């Protein structure tokens, strides 16, 4: 397993957190997702087959930005 931590711009509320959690959870191999709008941090626990790019793409598809 691995942990992916991303700094996401544009999360304003719990609704944003839930949208991100639901989208990222749909990736095969994702075990757990936490998103905090007050810090902008998204943490993903996933199997090794899940890449950071896969997670970023799901989040960006929702209209959020990733700070590298």
PyMOL Python script that loads the backbone (N, CA, C, O; Angstrom):
from pymol import cmd

cmd.read_pdbstr("""\
ATOM      1  N   UNK A   1       0.845  -1.189   0.000  1.00  0.00           N
ATOM      2  CA  UNK A   1       0.000   0.000   0.000  1.00  0.00           C
ATOM      3  C   UNK A   1       0.884   1.244   0.000  1.00  0.00           C
ATOM      4  O   UNK A   1       2.057   1.214   0.372  1.00  0.00           O
ATOM      5  N   UNK A   2       0.264   2.333  -0.435  1.00  0.00           N
ATOM      6  CA  UNK A   2       0.988   3.598  -0.425  1.00  0.00           C
ATOM      7  C   UNK A   2       0.042   4.736  -0.094  1.00  0.00           C
ATOM      8  O   UNK A   2      -1.178   4.606  -0.193  1.00  0.00           O
ATOM      9  N   UNK A   3       0.636   5.859   0.304  1.00  0.00           N
ATOM     10  CA  UNK A   3      -0.132   7.054   0.629  1.00  0.00           C
ATOM     11  C   UNK A   3       0.203   8.132  -0.393  1.00  0.00           C
ATOM     12  O   UNK A   3       1.370   8.391  -0.686  1.00  0.00           O
ATOM     13  N   UNK A   4      -0.836   8.752  -0.926  1.00  0.00           N
ATOM     14  CA  UNK A   4      -0.683   9.874  -1.855  1.00  0.00           C
ATOM     15  C   UNK A   4      -1.271  11.093  -1.173  1.00  0.00           C
ATOM     16  O   UNK A   4      -2.425  11.068  -0.746  1.00  0.00           O
ATOM     17  N   UNK A   5      -0.491  12.160  -1.064  1.00  0.00           N
ATOM     18  CA  UNK A   5      -0.956  13.399  -0.429  1.00  0.00           C
ATOM     19  C   UNK A   5      -0.890  14.516  -1.461  1.00  0.00           C
ATOM     20  O   UNK A   5       0.155  14.769  -2.061  1.00  0.00           O
ATOM     21  N   UNK A   6      -2.030  15.179  -1.657  1.00  0.00           N
ATOM     22  CA  UNK A   6      -2.113  16.257  -2.645  1.00  0.00           C
ATOM     23  C   UNK A   6      -2.647  17.531  -2.000  1.00  0.00           C
ATOM     24  O   UNK A   6      -3.485  17.486  -1.099  1.00  0.00           O
ATOM     25  N   UNK A   7      -2.145  18.666  -2.479  1.00  0.00           N
ATOM     26  CA  UNK A   7      -2.646  19.971  -2.063  1.00  0.00           C
ATOM     27  C   UNK A   7      -3.621  20.432  -3.134  1.00  0.00           C
ATOM     28  O   UNK A   7      -3.218  20.754  -4.251  1.00  0.00           O
ATOM     29  N   UNK A   8      -4.915  20.465  -2.789  1.00  0.00           N
ATOM     30  CA  UNK A   8      -5.970  20.757  -3.760  1.00  0.00           C
ATOM     31  C   UNK A   8      -6.517  22.160  -3.531  1.00  0.00           C
ATOM     32  O   UNK A   8      -6.863  22.536  -2.411  1.00  0.00           O
ATOM     33  N   UNK A   9      -6.586  22.916  -4.606  1.00  0.00           N
ATOM     34  CA  UNK A   9      -7.108  24.275  -4.546  1.00  0.00           C
ATOM     35  C   UNK A   9      -8.568  24.292  -4.982  1.00  0.00           C
ATOM     36  O   UNK A   9      -8.933  23.643  -5.962  1.00  0.00           O
ATOM     37  N   UNK A  10      -9.398  25.029  -4.260  1.00  0.00           N
ATOM     38  CA  UNK A  10     -10.780  25.206  -4.671  1.00  0.00           C
ATOM     39  C   UNK A  10     -11.802  24.502  -3.791  1.00  0.00           C
ATOM     40  O   UNK A  10     -13.004  24.679  -3.985  1.00  0.00           O
ATOM     41  N   UNK A  11     -11.341  23.697  -2.817  1.00  0.00           N
ATOM     42  CA  UNK A  11     -12.301  23.069  -1.894  1.00  0.00           C
ATOM     43  C   UNK A  11     -12.795  24.132  -0.924  1.00  0.00           C
ATOM     44  O   UNK A  11     -12.003  24.747  -0.210  1.00  0.00           O
ATOM     45  N   UNK A  12     -14.117  24.346  -0.901  1.00  0.00           N
ATOM     46  CA  UNK A  12     -14.674  25.407  -0.067  1.00  0.00           C
ATOM     47  C   UNK A  12     -15.548  24.904   1.075  1.00  0.00           C
ATOM     48  O   UNK A  12     -15.823  25.642   2.021  1.00  0.00           O
ATOM     49  N   UNK A  13     -15.988  23.639   0.989  1.00  0.00           N
ATOM     50  CA  UNK A  13     -16.953  23.163   1.980  1.00  0.00           C
ATOM     51  C   UNK A  13     -16.935  21.636   2.055  1.00  0.00           C
ATOM     52  O   UNK A  13     -16.183  20.968   1.345  1.00  0.00           O
ATOM     53  N   UNK A  14     -17.777  21.109   2.928  1.00  0.00           N
ATOM     54  CA  UNK A  14     -17.883  19.656   3.059  1.00  0.00           C
ATOM     55  C   UNK A  14     -18.423  19.016   1.787  1.00  0.00           C
ATOM     56  O   UNK A  14     -18.091  17.871   1.482  1.00  0.00           O
ATOM     57  N   UNK A  15     -19.244  19.736   1.052  1.00  0.00           N
ATOM     58  CA  UNK A  15     -19.751  19.223  -0.218  1.00  0.00           C
ATOM     59  C   UNK A  15     -18.616  18.967  -1.205  1.00  0.00           C
ATOM     60  O   UNK A  15     -18.618  17.962  -1.916  1.00  0.00           O
ATOM     61  N   UNK A  16     -17.643  19.886  -1.245  1.00  0.00           N
ATOM     62  CA  UNK A  16     -16.461  19.700  -2.104  1.00  0.00           C
ATOM     63  C   UNK A  16     -15.672  18.475  -1.647  1.00  0.00           C
ATOM     64  O   UNK A  16     -15.227  17.672  -2.467  1.00  0.00           O
ATOM     65  N   UNK A  17     -15.505  18.341  -0.340  1.00  0.00           N
ATOM     66  CA  UNK A  17     -14.789  17.189   0.216  1.00  0.00           C
ATOM     67  C   UNK A  17     -15.463  15.894  -0.227  1.00  0.00           C
ATOM     68  O   UNK A  17     -14.792  14.957  -0.659  1.00  0.00           O
ATOM     69  N   UNK A  18     -16.783  15.845  -0.120  1.00  0.00           N
ATOM     70  CA  UNK A  18     -17.527  14.635  -0.473  1.00  0.00           C
ATOM     71  C   UNK A  18     -17.441  14.318  -1.965  1.00  0.00           C
ATOM     72  O   UNK A  18     -17.337  13.150  -2.341  1.00  0.00           O
ATOM     73  N   UNK A  19     -17.484  15.336  -2.813  1.00  0.00           N
ATOM     74  CA  UNK A  19     -17.346  15.112  -4.253  1.00  0.00           C
ATOM     75  C   UNK A  19     -16.001  14.479  -4.574  1.00  0.00           C
ATOM     76  O   UNK A  19     -15.919  13.541  -5.367  1.00  0.00           O
ATOM     77  N   UNK A  20     -14.941  15.001  -3.950  1.00  0.00           N
ATOM     78  CA  UNK A  20     -13.599  14.459  -4.174  1.00  0.00           C
ATOM     79  C   UNK A  20     -13.498  13.042  -3.630  1.00  0.00           C
ATOM     80  O   UNK A  20     -12.976  12.154  -4.304  1.00  0.00           O
ATOM     81  N   UNK A  21     -13.992  12.821  -2.415  1.00  0.00           N
ATOM     82  CA  UNK A  21     -13.925  11.482  -1.815  1.00  0.00           C
ATOM     83  C   UNK A  21     -14.648  10.455  -2.685  1.00  0.00           C
ATOM     84  O   UNK A  21     -14.129   9.365  -2.923  1.00  0.00           O
ATOM     85  N   UNK A  22     -15.833  10.800  -3.154  1.00  0.00           N
ATOM     86  CA  UNK A  22     -16.609   9.870  -3.984  1.00  0.00           C
ATOM     87  C   UNK A  22     -15.907   9.569  -5.307  1.00  0.00           C
ATOM     88  O   UNK A  22     -15.862   8.418  -5.740  1.00  0.00           O
ATOM     89  N   UNK A  23     -15.365  10.596  -5.944  1.00  0.00           N
ATOM     90  CA  UNK A  23     -14.702  10.408  -7.243  1.00  0.00           C
ATOM     91  C   UNK A  23     -13.438   9.572  -7.096  1.00  0.00           C
ATOM     92  O   UNK A  23     -13.217   8.637  -7.866  1.00  0.00           O
ATOM     93  N   UNK A  24     -12.610   9.902  -6.113  1.00  0.00           N
ATOM     94  CA  UNK A  24     -11.343   9.182  -5.938  1.00  0.00           C
ATOM     95  C   UNK A  24     -11.599   7.754  -5.458  1.00  0.00           C
ATOM     96  O   UNK A  24     -10.875   6.833  -5.836  1.00  0.00           O
ATOM     97  N   UNK A  25     -12.618   7.568  -4.634  1.00  0.00           N
ATOM     98  CA  UNK A  25     -12.955   6.220  -4.157  1.00  0.00           C
ATOM     99  C   UNK A  25     -13.369   5.291  -5.282  1.00  0.00           C
ATOM    100  O   UNK A  25     -13.288   4.070  -5.143  1.00  0.00           O
ATOM    101  N   UNK A  26     -13.813   5.860  -6.399  1.00  0.00           N
ATOM    102  CA  UNK A  26     -14.254   5.030  -7.521  1.00  0.00           C
ATOM    103  C   UNK A  26     -13.085   4.416  -8.294  1.00  0.00           C
ATOM    104  O   UNK A  26     -13.295   3.549  -9.142  1.00  0.00           O
ATOM    105  N   UNK A  27     -11.865   4.854  -8.013  1.00  0.00           N
ATOM    106  CA  UNK A  27     -10.685   4.287  -8.670  1.00  0.00           C
ATOM    107  C   UNK A  27     -10.428   2.912  -8.067  1.00  0.00           C
ATOM    108  O   UNK A  27     -10.350   2.760  -6.848  1.00  0.00           O
ATOM    109  N   UNK A  28     -10.297   1.914  -8.934  1.00  0.00           N
ATOM    110  CA  UNK A  28     -10.029   0.553  -8.479  1.00  0.00           C
ATOM    111  C   UNK A  28      -8.671   0.502  -7.778  1.00  0.00           C
ATOM    112  O   UNK A  28      -7.651   0.871  -8.360  1.00  0.00           O
ATOM    113  N   UNK A  29      -8.665   0.043  -6.526  1.00  0.00           N
ATOM    114  CA  UNK A  29      -7.426  -0.044  -5.763  1.00  0.00           C
ATOM    115  C   UNK A  29      -7.324   0.996  -4.659  1.00  0.00           C
ATOM    116  O   UNK A  29      -6.441   0.905  -3.806  1.00  0.00           O
ATOM    117  N   UNK A  30      -8.219   1.989  -4.662  1.00  0.00           N
ATOM    118  CA  UNK A  30      -8.222   2.990  -3.592  1.00  0.00           C
ATOM    119  C   UNK A  30      -8.897   2.385  -2.361  1.00  0.00           C
ATOM    120  O   UNK A  30      -9.999   1.841  -2.444  1.00  0.00           O
ATOM    121  N   UNK A  31      -8.217   2.489  -1.221  1.00  0.00           N
ATOM    122  CA  UNK A  31      -8.714   1.905   0.016  1.00  0.00           C
ATOM    123  C   UNK A  31      -9.412   2.950   0.889  1.00  0.00           C
ATOM    124  O   UNK A  31     -10.468   2.679   1.461  1.00  0.00           O
ATOM    125  N   UNK A  32      -8.818   4.147   0.989  1.00  0.00           N
ATOM    126  CA  UNK A  32      -9.392   5.192   1.832  1.00  0.00           C
ATOM    127  C   UNK A  32      -9.026   6.557   1.270  1.00  0.00           C
ATOM    128  O   UNK A  32      -7.952   6.736   0.696  1.00  0.00           O
ATOM    129  N   UNK A  33      -9.934   7.525   1.442  1.00  0.00           N
ATOM    130  CA  UNK A  33      -9.705   8.901   0.988  1.00  0.00           C
ATOM    131  C   UNK A  33     -10.154   9.848   2.086  1.00  0.00           C
ATOM    132  O   UNK A  33     -11.240   9.690   2.644  1.00  0.00           O
ATOM    133  N   UNK A  34      -9.322  10.831   2.397  1.00  0.00           N
ATOM    134  CA  UNK A  34      -9.766  11.901   3.282  1.00  0.00           C
ATOM    135  C   UNK A  34      -9.483  13.223   2.574  1.00  0.00           C
ATOM    136  O   UNK A  34      -8.465  13.378   1.900  1.00  0.00           O
ATOM    137  N   UNK A  35     -10.400  14.170   2.738  1.00  0.00           N
ATOM    138  CA  UNK A  35     -10.266  15.493   2.125  1.00  0.00           C
ATOM    139  C   UNK A  35     -10.670  16.536   3.150  1.00  0.00           C
ATOM    140  O   UNK A  35     -11.724  16.420   3.775  1.00  0.00           O
ATOM    141  N   UNK A  36      -9.847  17.543   3.325  1.00  0.00           N
ATOM    142  CA  UNK A  36     -10.118  18.610   4.292  1.00  0.00           C
ATOM    143  C   UNK A  36     -10.105  19.953   3.571  1.00  0.00           C
ATOM    144  O   UNK A  36      -9.063  20.404   3.095  1.00  0.00           O
ATOM    145  N   UNK A  37     -11.282  20.591   3.495  1.00  0.00           N
ATOM    146  CA  UNK A  37     -11.349  21.862   2.763  1.00  0.00           C
ATOM    147  C   UNK A  37     -10.600  22.981   3.470  1.00  0.00           C
ATOM    148  O   UNK A  37     -10.108  23.899   2.813  1.00  0.00           O
ATOM    149  N   UNK A  38     -10.503  22.926   4.798  1.00  0.00           N
ATOM    150  CA  UNK A  38      -9.826  24.004   5.529  1.00  0.00           C
ATOM    151  C   UNK A  38      -8.312  24.000   5.313  1.00  0.00           C
ATOM    152  O   UNK A  38      -7.673  25.048   5.409  1.00  0.00           O
ATOM    153  N   UNK A  39      -7.736  22.836   5.023  1.00  0.00           N
ATOM    154  CA  UNK A  39      -6.293  22.755   4.764  1.00  0.00           C
ATOM    155  C   UNK A  39      -5.985  22.558   3.288  1.00  0.00           C
ATOM    156  O   UNK A  39      -4.866  22.820   2.847  1.00  0.00           O
ATOM    157  N   UNK A  40      -6.980  22.091   2.512  1.00  0.00           N
ATOM    158  CA  UNK A  40      -6.773  21.813   1.103  1.00  0.00           C
ATOM    159  C   UNK A  40      -6.046  20.506   0.840  1.00  0.00           C
ATOM    160  O   UNK A  40      -5.576  20.263  -0.271  1.00  0.00           O
ATOM    161  N   UNK A  41      -5.954  19.665   1.863  1.00  0.00           N
ATOM    162  CA  UNK A  41      -5.193  18.420   1.740  1.00  0.00           C
ATOM    163  C   UNK A  41      -6.112  17.235   1.457  1.00  0.00           C
ATOM    164  O   UNK A  41      -7.132  17.042   2.119  1.00  0.00           O
ATOM    165  N   UNK A  42      -5.723  16.450   0.459  1.00  0.00           N
ATOM    166  CA  UNK A  42      -6.394  15.188   0.151  1.00  0.00           C
ATOM    167  C   UNK A  42      -5.375  14.075   0.358  1.00  0.00           C
ATOM    168  O   UNK A  42      -4.291  14.096  -0.225  1.00  0.00           O
ATOM    169  N   UNK A  43      -5.735  13.102   1.195  1.00  0.00           N
ATOM    170  CA  UNK A  43      -4.866  11.951   1.450  1.00  0.00           C
ATOM    171  C   UNK A  43      -5.561  10.703   0.935  1.00  0.00           C
ATOM    172  O   UNK A  43      -6.742  10.474   1.196  1.00  0.00           O
ATOM    173  N   UNK A  44      -4.806   9.905   0.202  1.00  0.00           N
ATOM    174  CA  UNK A  44      -5.344   8.689  -0.391  1.00  0.00           C
ATOM    175  C   UNK A  44      -4.479   7.509   0.042  1.00  0.00           C
ATOM    176  O   UNK A  44      -3.256   7.546  -0.091  1.00  0.00           O
ATOM    177  N   UNK A  45      -5.110   6.478   0.553  1.00  0.00           N
ATOM    178  CA  UNK A  45      -4.435   5.210   0.827  1.00  0.00           C
ATOM    179  C   UNK A  45      -4.869   4.262  -0.280  1.00  0.00           C
ATOM    180  O   UNK A  45      -6.061   4.042  -0.495  1.00  0.00           O
ATOM    181  N   UNK A  46      -3.890   3.704  -0.976  1.00  0.00           N
ATOM    182  CA  UNK A  46      -4.221   2.888  -2.143  1.00  0.00           C
ATOM    183  C   UNK A  46      -3.223   1.748  -2.330  1.00  0.00           C
ATOM    184  O   UNK A  46      -2.135   1.725  -1.756  1.00  0.00           O
ATOM    185  N   UNK A  47      -3.650   0.815  -3.156  1.00  0.00           N
ATOM    186  CA  UNK A  47      -2.745  -0.261  -3.552  1.00  0.00           C
ATOM    187  C   UNK A  47      -1.720   0.302  -4.529  1.00  0.00           C
ATOM    188  O   UNK A  47      -1.885   1.402  -5.057  1.00  0.00           O
ATOM    189  N   UNK A  48      -0.678  -0.452  -4.757  1.00  0.00           N
ATOM    190  CA  UNK A  48       0.433   0.013  -5.588  1.00  0.00           C
ATOM    191  C   UNK A  48       0.050   0.313  -7.037  1.00  0.00           C
ATOM    192  O   UNK A  48       0.737   1.083  -7.708  1.00  0.00           O
ATOM    193  N   UNK A  49      -1.045  -0.289  -7.531  1.00  0.00           N
ATOM    194  CA  UNK A  49      -1.445  -0.055  -8.926  1.00  0.00           C
ATOM    195  C   UNK A  49      -2.027   1.344  -9.153  1.00  0.00           C
ATOM    196  O   UNK A  49      -2.147   1.776 -10.299  1.00  0.00           O
ATOM    197  N   UNK A  50      -2.387   2.052  -8.090  1.00  0.00           N
ATOM    198  CA  UNK A  50      -2.966   3.392  -8.214  1.00  0.00           C
ATOM    199  C   UNK A  50      -1.834   4.416  -8.268  1.00  0.00           C
ATOM    200  O   UNK A  50      -0.990   4.472  -7.373  1.00  0.00           O
ATOM    201  N   UNK A  51      -1.828   5.224  -9.329  1.00  0.00           N
ATOM    202  CA  UNK A  51      -0.779   6.237  -9.461  1.00  0.00           C
ATOM    203  C   UNK A  51      -1.285   7.608  -9.008  1.00  0.00           C
ATOM    204  O   UNK A  51      -2.489   7.858  -8.954  1.00  0.00           O
ATOM    205  N   UNK A  52      -0.349   8.475  -8.689  1.00  0.00           N
ATOM    206  CA  UNK A  52      -0.692   9.845  -8.321  1.00  0.00           C
ATOM    207  C   UNK A  52      -1.403  10.536  -9.479  1.00  0.00           C
ATOM    208  O   UNK A  52      -2.322  11.326  -9.262  1.00  0.00           O
ATOM    209  N   UNK A  53      -0.985  10.244 -10.697  1.00  0.00           N
ATOM    210  CA  UNK A  53      -1.617  10.842 -11.885  1.00  0.00           C
ATOM    211  C   UNK A  53      -3.088  10.449 -11.997  1.00  0.00           C
ATOM    212  O   UNK A  53      -3.921  11.273 -12.377  1.00  0.00           O
ATOM    213  N   UNK A  54      -3.415   9.200 -11.671  1.00  0.00           N
ATOM    214  CA  UNK A  54      -4.807   8.745 -11.714  1.00  0.00           C
ATOM    215  C   UNK A  54      -5.659   9.558 -10.744  1.00  0.00           C
ATOM    216  O   UNK A  54      -6.773   9.962 -11.076  1.00  0.00           O
ATOM    217  N   UNK A  55      -5.133   9.793  -9.548  1.00  0.00           N
ATOM    218  CA  UNK A  55      -5.866  10.538  -8.524  1.00  0.00           C
ATOM    219  C   UNK A  55      -6.007  12.000  -8.944  1.00  0.00           C
ATOM    220  O   UNK A  55      -7.085  12.584  -8.824  1.00  0.00           O
ATOM    221  N   UNK A  56      -4.915  12.587  -9.435  1.00  0.00           N
ATOM    222  CA  UNK A  56      -4.961  13.987  -9.883  1.00  0.00           C
ATOM    223  C   UNK A  56      -6.003  14.176 -10.977  1.00  0.00           C
ATOM    224  O   UNK A  56      -6.766  15.142 -10.956  1.00  0.00           O
ATOM    225  N   UNK A  57      -6.031  13.255 -11.929  1.00  0.00           N
ATOM    226  CA  UNK A  57      -6.972  13.361 -13.051  1.00  0.00           C
ATOM    227  C   UNK A  57      -8.421  13.359 -12.562  1.00  0.00           C
ATOM    228  O   UNK A  57      -9.237  14.146 -13.041  1.00  0.00           O
ATOM    229  N   UNK A  58      -8.742  12.485 -11.620  1.00  0.00           N
ATOM    230  CA  UNK A  58     -10.111  12.427 -11.068  1.00  0.00           C
ATOM    231  C   UNK A  58     -10.482  13.754 -10.417  1.00  0.00           C
ATOM    232  O   UNK A  58     -11.588  14.259 -10.611  1.00  0.00           O
ATOM    233  N   UNK A  59      -9.555  14.316  -9.644  1.00  0.00           N
ATOM    234  CA  UNK A  59      -9.824  15.569  -8.927  1.00  0.00           C
ATOM    235  C   UNK A  59      -9.944  16.732  -9.907  1.00  0.00           C
ATOM    236  O   UNK A  59     -10.836  17.571  -9.775  1.00  0.00           O
ATOM    237  N   UNK A  60      -9.044  16.780 -10.890  1.00  0.00           N
ATOM    238  CA  UNK A  60      -9.089  17.873 -11.868  1.00  0.00           C
ATOM    239  C   UNK A  60     -10.335  17.787 -12.742  1.00  0.00           C
ATOM    240  O   UNK A  60     -10.854  18.814 -13.180  1.00  0.00           O
ATOM    241  N   UNK A  61     -10.820  16.578 -13.001  1.00  0.00           N
ATOM    242  CA  UNK A  61     -12.058  16.405 -13.772  1.00  0.00           C
ATOM    243  C   UNK A  61     -13.253  17.044 -13.063  1.00  0.00           C
ATOM    244  O   UNK A  61     -14.240  17.400 -13.706  1.00  0.00           O
ATOM    245  N   UNK A  62     -13.164  17.189 -11.740  1.00  0.00           N
ATOM    246  CA  UNK A  62     -14.239  17.825 -10.965  1.00  0.00           C
ATOM    247  C   UNK A  62     -14.110  19.353 -10.981  1.00  0.00           C
ATOM    248  O   UNK A  62     -15.003  20.050 -10.499  1.00  0.00           O
ATOM    249  N   UNK A  63     -13.012  19.876 -11.528  1.00  0.00           N
ATOM    250  CA  UNK A  63     -12.830  21.323 -11.611  1.00  0.00           C
ATOM    251  C   UNK A  63     -11.902  21.905 -10.560  1.00  0.00           C
ATOM    252  O   UNK A  63     -11.779  23.125 -10.448  1.00  0.00           O
ATOM    253  N   UNK A  64     -11.252  21.053  -9.794  1.00  0.00           N
ATOM    254  CA  UNK A  64     -10.305  21.526  -8.778  1.00  0.00           C
ATOM    255  C   UNK A  64      -8.901  21.559  -9.362  1.00  0.00           C
ATOM    256  O   UNK A  64      -8.625  20.887 -10.356  1.00  0.00           O
ATOM    257  N   UNK A  65      -8.014  22.335  -8.752  1.00  0.00           N
ATOM    258  CA  UNK A  65      -6.625  22.416  -9.185  1.00  0.00           C
ATOM    259  C   UNK A  65      -5.725  21.738  -8.169  1.00  0.00           C
ATOM    260  O   UNK A  65      -6.022  21.710  -6.975  1.00  0.00           O
ATOM    261  N   UNK A  66      -4.620  21.190  -8.660  1.00  0.00           N
ATOM    262  CA  UNK A  66      -3.629  20.542  -7.793  1.00  0.00           C
ATOM    263  C   UNK A  66      -2.399  21.426  -7.743  1.00  0.00           C
ATOM    264  O   UNK A  66      -1.875  21.822  -8.784  1.00  0.00           O
ATOM    265  N   UNK A  67      -1.933  21.740  -6.538  1.00  0.00           N
ATOM    266  CA  UNK A  67      -0.678  22.475  -6.376  1.00  0.00           C
ATOM    267  C   UNK A  67       0.448  21.469  -6.181  1.00  0.00           C
ATOM    268  O   UNK A  67       0.434  20.683  -5.233  1.00  0.00           O
ATOM    269  N   UNK A  68       1.425  21.499  -7.089  1.00  0.00           N
ATOM    270  CA  UNK A  68       2.549  20.575  -6.978  1.00  0.00           C
ATOM    271  C   UNK A  68       3.601  21.110  -6.034  1.00  0.00           C
ATOM    272  O   UNK A  68       4.624  20.460  -5.819  1.00  0.00           O
TER     273      UNK A  68
END
""", "prot")
cmd.dss("prot")
cmd.show_as("cartoon", "prot")
cmd.util.cbc("prot")
cmd.orient("prot")
